[in-house]
Amino acid sequence: MTDIYRKVHLGFFRKPLLKITEHGFIYEGKIYSLSDISEVRLVGGNGSPKLLGIDLSDGKKILINSSALELNGKKYNNGFISGTNDAFEKLKAYFIPA
């Protein structure tokens, strides 16, 4: 199954962000694997949206804001205290395996 994540701008405009496939993830038209990630950072929460920062080995950076994220055409609302939602948690689990 393929998951398509989009950024939501101003509540109306949607911009493609990531596509997760069984072969890796696609960012800006290029396919990457988890081995192409050099660093992952997670910040926020406690009432503010969580942010996930991903540095790729080719120098590109991905910044994901939990409050502006849409998964497969569905917009999710953040929890008031947690600062996260189901779509963000699924993406976080992909990039930061337990």
Residue pairs with C-beta under 8 A, 6 or more apart in sequence:
1 22
2 19
2 20
2 21
3 19
3 20
3 71
3 72
3 90
4 16
4 18
4 19
4 20
4 71
4 72
4 73
5 17
5 18
5 19
5 20
5 64
5 69
5 70
5 71
5 87
5 91
6 14
6 15
6 16
6 17
6 69
6 70
7 14
7 15
7 17
7 65
7 68
7 69
7 70
8 14
8 68
8 69
8 70
8 75
9 15
9 68
14 70
17 27
17 62
17 64
17 69
18 25
18 26
18 27
18 62
18 64
18 91
19 25
19 26
20 91
20 94
21 31
23 31
23 33
24 31
24 32
24 33
24 34
24 36
25 31
25 32
25 33
25 94
26 32
27 56
27 60
27 62
28 60
32 56
34 95
36 56
36 57
36 58
37 54
37 55
37 56
37 57
37 95
38 55
38 56
38 57
39 53
39 54
39 55
40 52
40 53
40 54
40 55
40 95
40 96
41 51
41 52
41 53
41 54
42 50
42 51
42 52
42 53
42 92
42 96
43 50
43 51
43 53
44 50
44 51
44 66
44 83
45 82
45 83
45 84
46 81
46 83
47 80
47 81
47 83
48 83
49 65
49 66
49 67
49 68
49 78
49 83
49 84
50 66
50 82
50 83
50 84
50 88
50 92
51 63
51 64
51 65
51 66
52 62
52 63
52 64
52 66
52 88
52 91
52 92
52 95
53 61
53 62
53 63
53 64
54 61
54 62
54 63
54 64
54 95
55 61
56 62
64 88
64 91
66 78
66 83
66 84
66 85
66 87
66 88
67 78
67 83
69 76
69 85
69 87
69 88
69 91
70 76
70 87
71 86
71 87
71 90
71 91
74 87
76 85
76 86
76 87
76 88
77 85
78 84
78 85
78 88
79 85
84 92
